[in-house]
Amino acid sequence: MPVPKRRHSKSRRDKKRTHKKIKMPNLIKCDHCNRLKPLHKICPHCGYYKGKKITEVKKKKKEKST
């Protein structure tokens, strides 16, 4: 297998890594409940999509610690 003749500089190494970063997901406000939700997805809080009820969302019960 070929081996590089000289070592790549830190600058060249870091130039490659500039694109390997975590991106923030695109979030928009839900038309029904005004909470943030992912784009083109059913709202996980109310179950609406484009103003229509799609699913019934179960609410989590808070457990009391004793």
C-alpha positions in Angstrom: 0.0 0.0 0.0 1.2 3.5 -0.7 2.4 5.6 2.2 2.6 9.4 2.2 6.1 10.7 1.7 5.6 13.6 4.2 3.3 14.2 7.1 0.2 16.4 6.5 0.3 19.6 8.5 -2.1 20.4 11.3 -3.7 23.0 9.1 -4.6 20.5 6.4 -5.8 18.0 8.9 -8.1 20.6 10.5 -9.5 21.8 7.2 -10.9 18.3 6.6 -12.5 18.3 10.0 -14.4 21.6 9.6 -17.4 19.8 8.0 -17.6 17.1 10.7 -19.7 19.1 13.2 -23.1 18.5 14.8 -25.8 20.6 13.2 -28.8 22.1 15.0 -32.1 20.4 13.9 -34.6 22.7 12.1 -37.4 23.4 14.5 -40.6 25.4 13.8 -43.6 26.4 16.0 -46.6 24.1 15.9 -49.7 25.8 14.5 -51.9 24.2 17.2 -49.9 24.4 20.5 -47.1 26.9 19.6 -44.4 24.5 20.9 -41.2 23.8 18.9 -41.4 20.6 16.7 -39.3 19.1 13.9 -40.0 20.3 10.4 -42.5 18.0 8.4 -43.3 15.9 11.4 -46.3 15.3 13.7 -46.1 17.5 16.8 -45.0 15.2 19.7 -46.9 17.4 22.2 -50.4 17.7 20.7 -50.5 15.2 17.7 -51.4 17.7 15.1 -49.9 18.1 11.6 -50.9 20.9 9.2 -53.9 21.8 11.4 -55.3 18.3 11.4 -55.5 15.8 14.4 -53.4 12.8 13.4 -52.7 10.9 16.6 -53.8 10.8 20.2 -50.9 11.7 22.5 -50.7 10.0 25.8 -49.7 12.3 28.7 -47.1 11.0 31.1 -48.1 10.6 34.7 -45.8 12.1 37.3 -44.8 9.5 39.8 -44.6 10.5 43.4 -41.4 9.5 45.2 -41.9 8.2 48.7 
